[in-house]
């Protein structure tokens, strides 16, 4: 894509491979975040909380790690597609070109902040409360060190997503 088109706020159509790259980057980033949740974050996020988002009544005594991983990977892919829509929006792409390493890193960091602010802070407590999960956090879900750990995890998710999206171009 030529820089004049980007500078004028005009993006070419997002191609099918852009969506594939976003989904792939989201999957890879979600593996990194999942490993962080499994081995560094306090339990039971991956084994209990995430399955309960989807109606699987996991408990610390009866965890559902396979369901947690599967749903977390699904969420990572879906948010990877959302990342593509965000970074390819003409005004966003004109501000910081997402198809460069610098842009991928910058947008990845921004996407990490956005996904932390929206999902674990705002959406997750309401979703878990609606699902009847007894361990649902209060709304909004802000606390130390949990929010900081969530932010680190979302950086571990979003930076690989942004970098992979930037590097694997046509």
SULZIZI-V89850 format. One record per run of one state. SS is the DSSP state (2 for helix, 1 for strand, 0 for the rest). FROM is the first residue (numbers start at 1). TO is the last residue. If there is no record, write none. Layout:
[[SS:FROM:TO] [SS:FROM:TO]]
This chain:
[[0:1:2] [2:3:7] [0:8:15] [2:16:39] [0:40:44] [2:45:53] [0:54:64] [2:65:87] [0:88:89] [2:90:95] [0:96:100] [2:101:130] [0:131:145] [2:146:167] [0:168:170]]
